[in-house]
């Protein structure tokens, strides 16, 4: 029997598996597909996801295969500049195709001892007070202590659980694909620029090897979006908007996506949990989907590991829903707003122009970009220091950078004074006596960080610290 079965070998499932393995939890990842996807629907990592990779010592791998850039336009294509003074040491977006992200996360998970089985389709699910039973299409039955559905927007796990998925169905649909073009780059760029004056869901982004990532509104909403569009559909829609199909040919892959917006009623049912698109779907505006799922996994991993290892305080696993459900709801709201702002309707375009003017104010620009890139998330940990419930950025310490101390996925007591102790929790929390000017500027005498980097306590009183250590890391070992 496994400790945890993860259904779905996408970025969310792979990140979760790796987080669990950091704590010695046995993990089996199941995926119904024979091979990893070659459809790079997601194209990059936002600031918070970049920080996540830095926290686990993975960022150099991603930087070697990605491209950093700082340009505006991440909120509905508005904003002409990247905001200054963001609360991060990694103030950029990393362009990296989804297939590369999945490959790097697969390597990381396997290095840590994760078992991945492909061509394994889940068809049945049962649970009791002690374990979960997963039934596969070939009749195999597998047992685990917990199971997590990371199996996408059409999640079989969610459906088998009977978890409600309220929201709005797709009202519009967009075609997306990678293909070659039969005109010069200059002619294609000029044609796209002209259409984008009024239609913002249209584009052709140059890629390597003479390929283009083409996006164009569909004629209507397909009955089954699992059925890929044809090249002729692309050509027809390109001609409808641009007056030419630009001679597109030789597609590598073609797909479609809608603007359905739904959020699971609950993220946990007994010993089964949901993460990533299995828990929430929304339009891809702002590029938040993959990032939201990876961050779900980062929040859940250490909590589920604590349950498996037996040191979780009461209610810890339920904080996963309490913290991440509101975050997803906020993402759904901002993608709804962005989709409205992409409409070619004159009234919406007027609103768009006004908002564009507002984004010339640095505070407005930074507020919206920090929302999209998940820098501004604050969990409700109660009253206290302004950093309480927020992640602490990668500050420079005397011995190096903070995130270099978090690769093992443990809690961290950052104690510049050296006058505090976490001795009873030494198997779960590292005590680091260090500080620096950046920490001093934040008015942090000492801080307790959870394994996901969020600040659980700020202060200098040992009794207060002991209470928060118990709240997040269970009882001490005497």
Rosetta blueprint (number, residue, H / E / L):
1 X L
2 X E
3 X E
4 X E
5 X E
6 X E
7 X E
8 X L
9 X L
10 X L
11 X H
12 X H
13 X H
14 X H
15 X H
16 X H
17 X H
18 X H
19 X H
20 X H
21 X H
22 X L
23 X L
24 X L
25 X L
26 X L
27 X E
28 X E
29 X E
30 X E
31 X E
32 X L
33 X L
34 X L
35 X L
36 X L
37 X L
38 X L
39 X L
40 X L
41 X L
42 X L
43 X L
44 X E
45 X E
46 X L
47 X H
48 X H
49 X H
50 X H
51 X H
52 X H
53 X H
54 X H
55 X H
56 X L
57 X L
58 X L
59 X H
60 X H
61 X H
62 X H
63 X H
64 X H
65 X H
66 X L
67 X E
68 X E
69 X E
70 X L
71 X L
72 X L
73 X L
74 X L
75 X E
76 X L
77 X L
78 X E
79 X L
80 X L
81 X L
82 X L
83 X L
84 X L
85 X L
86 X L
87 X L
88 X L
89 X L
90 X L
91 X L
92 X L
93 X E
94 X E
95 X E
96 X L
97 X L
98 X H
99 X H
100 X H
101 X H
102 X H
103 X H
104 X H
105 X H
106 X H
107 X H
108 X H
109 X H
110 X H
111 X H
112 X L
113 X L
114 X L
115 X E
116 X E
117 X E
118 X E
119 X L
120 X L
121 X L
122 X E
123 X E
124 X E
125 X E
126 X E
127 X E
128 X L
129 X L
130 X L
131 X L
132 X E
133 X E
134 X E
135 X E
136 X E
137 X L
138 X L
139 X L
140 X L
141 X E
142 X E
143 X E
144 X E
145 X E
146 X E
147 X E
148 X E
149 X E
150 X L
151 X L
152 X L
153 X L
154 X L
155 X L
156 X H
157 X H
158 X H
159 X H
160 X H
161 X H
162 X L
163 X L
164 X L
165 X E
166 X E
167 X E
168 X E
169 X L
170 X L
171 X L
172 X L
173 X E
174 X E
175 X E
176 X E
177 X E
178 X E
179 X E
180 X E
181 X L
182 X L
183 X L
184 X L
185 X H
186 X H
187 X H
188 X H
189 X H
190 X H
191 X H
192 X H
193 X H
194 X H
195 X H
196 X L
197 X L
198 X L
199 X L
200 X L
201 X L
202 X L
203 X E
204 X E
205 X E
206 X E
207 X L
208 X H
209 X H
210 X H
211 X E
212 X E
213 X E
214 X E
215 X E
216 X E
217 X E
218 X L
219 X L
220 X L
221 X L
222 X L
223 X L
224 X L
225 X L
226 X L
227 X L
228 X L
229 X L
230 X L
231 X H
232 X H
233 X H
234 X H
235 X H
236 X H
237 X H
238 X H
239 X H
240 X H
241 X H
242 X H
243 X L
244 X L
245 X L
246 X L
247 X L
248 X L
249 X E
250 X E
251 X E
252 X E
253 X E
254 X E
255 X E
256 X E
257 X E
258 X E
259 X L
260 X L
261 X E
262 X E
263 X E
264 X E
265 X L
266 X L
267 X L
268 X E
269 X E
270 X L
271 X L
272 X E
273 X E
274 X E
275 X L
276 X H
277 X H
278 X H
279 X L
280 X E
281 X E
282 X L
283 X L
284 X L
285 X L
286 X L
287 X L
288 X L
289 X H
290 X H
291 X H
292 X H
293 X H
294 X H
295 X H
296 X H
297 X H
298 X H
299 X H
300 X H
301 X H
302 X H
303 X H
304 X H
305 X H
306 X H
307 X H
308 X H
309 X H
310 X L
311 X L
312 X L
313 X L
314 X L
315 X L
316 X L
317 X L
318 X L
319 X H
320 X H
321 X H
322 X H
323 X H
324 X H
325 X H
326 X H
327 X H
328 X H
329 X H
330 X H
331 X H
332 X H
333 X H
334 X H
335 X H
336 X H
337 X H
338 X H
339 X H
340 X H
341 X H
342 X L
343 X L
344 X L
345 X L
346 X H
347 X H
348 X H
349 X H
350 X H
351 X H
352 X H
353 X H
354 X H
355 X H
356 X H
357 X H
358 X H
359 X L
360 X L
361 X L
362 X H
363 X H
364 X H
365 X H
366 X H
367 X H
368 X H
369 X H
370 X H
371 X H
372 X H
373 X L
374 X L
375 X L
376 X L
377 X L
378 X L
379 X L
380 X L
381 X L
382 X L
383 X L
384 X L
385 X L
386 X L
387 X L
388 X L
389 X L
390 X L
391 X E
392 X L
393 X L
394 X L
395 X L
396 X E
397 X E
398 X L
399 X L
400 X E
401 X E
402 X H
403 X H
404 X H
405 X H
406 X L
407 X L
408 X L
409 X L
410 X L
411 X E
412 X E
413 X E
414 X E
415 X E
416 X L
417 X L
418 X L
419 X L
420 X L
421 X L
422 X L
423 X H
424 X H
425 X H
426 X L
427 X L
428 X L
429 X E
430 X E
431 X E
432 X E
433 X L
434 X L
435 X L
436 X L
437 X H
438 X H
439 X H
440 X H
441 X H
442 X L
443 X L
444 X L
445 X L
446 X E
447 X E
448 X E
449 X E
450 X L
451 X L
452 X L
453 X L
454 X E
455 X E
456 X E
457 X E
458 X E
459 X L
460 X L
461 X L
462 X H
463 X H
464 X H
465 X H
466 X H
467 X H
468 X H
469 X H
470 X H
471 X H
472 X H
473 X H
474 X L
475 X L
476 X L
477 X L
478 X L
